[in-house]
Amino acid sequence: MSPPRESLFAGVFARGKTAAEVDDRAWLQAMLDFEAALARAGAREGLLPAEAAETIAAACRAELFDVGHLGRDAAASGNPVVPLLRALRTELSEDAAAHLHRGATSQDVLDTAAMLVARRALVPLLDDAGAAAAACARLAESHRDSVVIGRTLLQQALPLTFALKASQWLVGIDEAREQLAAVANGVLAVQLGGAVGTLAALDGEGLAVAAELARELELGEPTLPWHAVRVRPAMLAGALSVLAGALGKVARDVTLLAQGEVGEARPRKGGGSSTMPHKRNPVAAVSTLACAQRVPGLVATIHAAMVQEHERAAGAWQAEWETFSELLRLVGAEAAWAREMLETLEVDPGRMRSNLDAAGDLVMAEGVATALAAHLGRGRAHELVEAAARRAGEEGRPLRDVLAELPDAAEHLGPEGLDAALDPEAYLGAASELVERALAAHRKTLDHQEPT
């Protein structure tokens, strides 16, 4: 058997354990697992001798075959199943070979193999995503009192706690991970239809064989063969892309927080530069983003392949094969990178406070407007504070000083009221309660996210 191919970019785009579950050998073994399970299912329904089925199953080992050779020979038939069956028959007795692949077609093999590959790949993928979520939960627990400036449209906005920011990351990952696990549990199913989906070559035992095949492979039993209705791969691709987006959002935040001018969080492990010795690049966050950037195009290919002709597509189904592997590999690598990024993230509450103080009291304008609204009405209070903030900015003065000169503000709030309205820690709203809700929801997700 040929050794696995090494990739120049594997360190970035094939990180973690998912990559090994979607490589050529994994696909080959999944295809062979289909043939072994089909033989055993057929034997249980009396379509072939049990001895022949076990002989077939014993020969269905990936190490007996050369992946590169099978790939080259696939050019003649347009898929690798035909050369695989030819090679597999040479490992069998004449009697056993006569029963190989009975009632199936190449698409049955590849579609079911795709489901097996996905199920196996999702184990380390979901594990890494779960570890990333757990790291978010620990950050939320540890930074309940760390106040940070919020930023909207990349501009300084209002204060929040870092715990709430980490909780937002947590909920995004948890919800995406839970959806992916649920979709996988619902769509990972065998495909057995024969030439056009009628199971005609199985002598009236097609439905029974399909049910046995599903049990043998521990996959779902679909209502009908789904060879030309590509809802299952499309749903799985969509759920993978949602997780990729949730992880990518966290990585984007981390790259922004790690900027030298911000410095509110940084990776404990950083990468160097080929020319600048001082650099400490957030490699895990950058690599997470690189993986996330590639996912939407792959999902678009899978979704475009849903439009298929009659009972087997001419090109669309074939376009799914490598795309599906690449999608699983990239989201798996992204989850592994995100796990490292979050497990090694160092948060600097002192720098957060320093940046908040440096922003001045202008960022608390909404707090003043809220306090004044009880006396002046919301519209009038907003106009007054907006004008005061504009003046403070133009004159380079603290907002408090400008407000103290305005009769309405001075009369209704007074010095103590102004100080209270301008205190960032007094204007955190329900941040603490929201963090608790996120952590409680996280605890509920821990027991029911793995695909079964």
Buried (B, 14 or more C-beta within 10 A) or exposed (E): BEEBEEEEEBEBBBBBBBBBBBBBBBBBBBBBBBBBBBBBBBBBBEBBBEEBBBBBBEBBBBEBBEBEEBBEBBEEEEBBBBBBBEBBBEBBEEEBBEBBBBBBBBBBBBBBBBBBBBBBBBBBBBBBBBBBBBBBBBBBEBBBEBBBBBBEEEEBBBBBBBBBBBBBBBBBBBBBBBBBBBBBBBBBBBBBBBBBBEBEBBBEBBEBBBBBBBBBBEBBBBEEBBBBEBEBBBBBBBBBBBBBBBBBBBBBBBBBBBEEEBBBBBBEEBEEEEEEEEEBBBBBBBBBBBBBEBBEEBBEBBBBBBEBEEBBBEEBBBBBBEBBBBBBBBBBBBBBBBBBBBBBBEBBBEBBBEBBEEBBBBBBBBBBBBBBBEBBEEEBBBEBBEEBBEBBEEEEBBBBEBBBEBEBBBEBBEEEBBEBBBBBEEBBEEBBEBBBEBBEBBEEBEEEBEBE
